Amino acid sequence: MILFYAPGASSLAPHILLQVSGLGFTLEKVDLTNKRWAGGDFNLINPKSYVPVLQLENGQRLTECSVILQYIADTVPEQALLPAVGSFARYEALQWLSFLAMEVQKNFITPERHGGVSANFLARTEAGQQQTRERVSPRLAFIDQHLAGREHVLGDGFSALDAYLFTLLTWARRLAIDLGQWRQLDRYFASLKAHPAIHQVLETEGPPHALHPAD
Ligand SMILES: N[C@@H](CCC(=O)N[C@@H](CS)C(=O)NCC(=O)O)C(=O)O
């Protein structure tokens, strides 16, 4: 499998899950500013012009983070990275996937997106960042309450949801949203950051894009 990614973008979530799964994969870095990758025009890989993209051994491609995470988890069902398809627990997990994608991630992605001009998916102006903080904070407060007495989103073990939530929390920190105001989330983030697979993935990806072009 090939994961098309940009450092620190939402592609971090499938990257973490692939690393945890033990599945074989290679990485292709995408320059989101110029929409280029080592093979040329990235828009030929994903006409929607964004990462992540997962390319399977047979050349088929999947986009949309929440779908890619399910594909990876279902490829290694013995690892229980998501509950079994058809179980009620699976629908509860899908509820979380949808919440993270539509309520949390979507509210992080800035309406200031500059399309082909900039890789910047997070707000760069103070006004834009303030708007993001106002939209995202109540959702993070909800997750904080859920995590009371839980080490992971689904309770027991590490799941695809933790790969996703961890990724979104790295964005919160980049936008100077103080996770310290939510005790459970703060603890959760610190504990996942120390996870060997996540540590490895962060090392591999390196620093994310600068919030300001001059940085
Ligand atoms: N709906 C997509 C959104 C993906 C997305 O917004 N990707 C951002 C990085 S986190 C991106 O590649 N943006 C480039 C651009 O919009 O030009 C998903 O859930 O995967």
The ligand as an SDF file (V2000), in Angstrom:
LIG
                    3D

 20 19  0  0  0  0  0  0  0  0999 V2000
  -12.6280   15.3940    3.4170 N   0  0  0  0  0  0  0  0  0  0  0  0
  -11.2270   15.1220    3.3990 C   0  0  0  0  0  0  0  0  0  0  0  0
  -10.4660   16.3950    3.7860 C   0  0  0  0  0  0  0  0  0  0  0  0
   -8.9770   16.2310    3.6360 C   0  0  0  0  0  0  0  0  0  0  0  0
   -8.2370   17.5370    3.8500 C   0  0  0  0  0  0  0  0  0  0  0  0
   -8.8120   18.5830    4.1600 O   0  0  0  0  0  0  0  0  0  0  0  0
   -6.9050   17.4860    3.6440 N   0  0  0  0  0  0  0  0  0  0  0  0
   -6.0570   18.6650    3.7930 C   0  0  0  0  0  0  0  0  0  0  0  0
   -4.9390   18.3970    4.7670 C   0  0  0  0  0  0  0  0  0  0  0  0
   -5.5490   18.0410    6.3660 S   0  0  0  0  0  0  0  0  0  0  0  0
   -5.4240   18.9780    2.4540 C   0  0  0  0  0  0  0  0  0  0  0  0
   -4.8000   18.1260    1.8360 O   0  0  0  0  0  0  0  0  0  0  0  0
   -5.6070   20.2230    1.9640 N   0  0  0  0  0  0  0  0  0  0  0  0
   -5.0410   20.6640    0.7440 C   0  0  0  0  0  0  0  0  0  0  0  0
   -5.9060   21.6870    0.0650 C   0  0  0  0  0  0  0  0  0  0  0  0
   -7.0650   21.8340    0.4770 O   0  0  0  0  0  0  0  0  0  0  0  0
   -5.4280   22.3420   -0.8430 O   0  0  0  0  0  0  0  0  0  0  0  0
  -10.8720   13.9680    4.3330 C   0  0  0  0  0  0  0  0  0  0  0  0
  -11.6010   13.7740    5.3220 O   0  0  0  0  0  0  0  0  0  0  0  0
   -9.9050   13.2400    4.0800 O   0  0  0  0  0  0  0  0  0  0  0  0
  1  2  1  0
  2  3  1  0
  2 18  1  0
  3  4  1  0
  4  5  1  0
  5  6  2  0
  5  7  1  0
  7  8  1  0
  8  9  1  0
  8 11  1  0
  9 10  1  0
 11 12  2  0
 11 13  1  0
 13 14  1  0
 14 15  1  0
 15 16  2  0
 15 17  1  0
 18 19  2  0
 18 20  1  0
M  END
$$$$
